[in-house]
Amino acid sequence: MNVADDHRKIRHEFAESLGLDVLNLSPRSYNALYRAEIETVDELLLLSEKELSKIRRLGPQANGR
């Protein structure tokens, strides 16, 4: 494994350990993600824009459109 791979792994482990509360989301966005069982920053980062758009009550303003 090279240095870039090591950094990628560390970033992934760090994001995996962070809860959504660190993102200072609006209550509506936080609750929508919570109901969709998205609990960590890592889980959120793994979602595509299409997957995000399917989360109920996570409207255009919430996902950057």
C-alpha positions in Angstrom: 0.0 0.0 0.0 1.3 3.5 -0.9 0.9 6.8 1.0 -2.2 7.8 -1.1 -3.9 4.5 -0.2 -3.1 5.0 3.4 -4.6 8.5 3.4 -7.7 7.3 1.6 -8.2 4.5 4.2 -7.7 7.0 7.1 -10.3 9.4 5.5 -12.8 6.6 5.0 -12.4 5.4 8.6 -12.7 9.0 9.9 -15.9 9.6 7.9 -17.3 6.3 8.9 -17.0 7.3 12.6 -18.6 10.7 12.2 -22.3 11.1 12.8 -24.5 13.4 10.7 -24.7 15.8 13.6 -21.3 17.2 12.7 -22.7 18.6 9.4 -25.0 21.1 11.0 -27.9 20.1 8.8 -31.3 21.6 9.1 -33.7 19.5 11.3 -35.7 18.6 8.2 -32.6 17.3 6.3 -31.2 15.5 9.4 -34.6 13.8 10.1 -35.0 12.8 6.4 -31.6 11.1 6.4 -32.3 9.5 9.8 -35.6 8.1 8.5 -33.6 6.7 5.5 -31.3 5.0 8.0 -28.3 7.2 6.9 -26.4 7.6 10.2 -22.8 8.5 9.3 -21.0 10.9 7.0 -19.5 7.9 5.2 -22.9 6.5 4.4 -24.0 9.9 3.1 -20.9 10.3 0.9 -21.6 6.9 -0.7 -25.0 8.0 -2.0 -25.3 9.1 -5.6 -27.3 12.2 -6.5 -30.1 10.0 -7.8 -30.2 8.1 -4.5 -30.3 11.3 -2.6 -33.2 12.6 -4.7 -35.2 9.5 -3.8 -35.1 10.3 0.0 -38.5 11.5 1.0 -38.5 15.1 2.4 -34.9 15.7 1.3 -36.0 18.3 -1.3 -34.1 20.3 -3.9 -32.9 22.9 -1.4 -31.5 20.3 0.9 -29.4 18.5 -1.7 -28.0 21.6 -3.4 -30.2 22.1 -6.5 
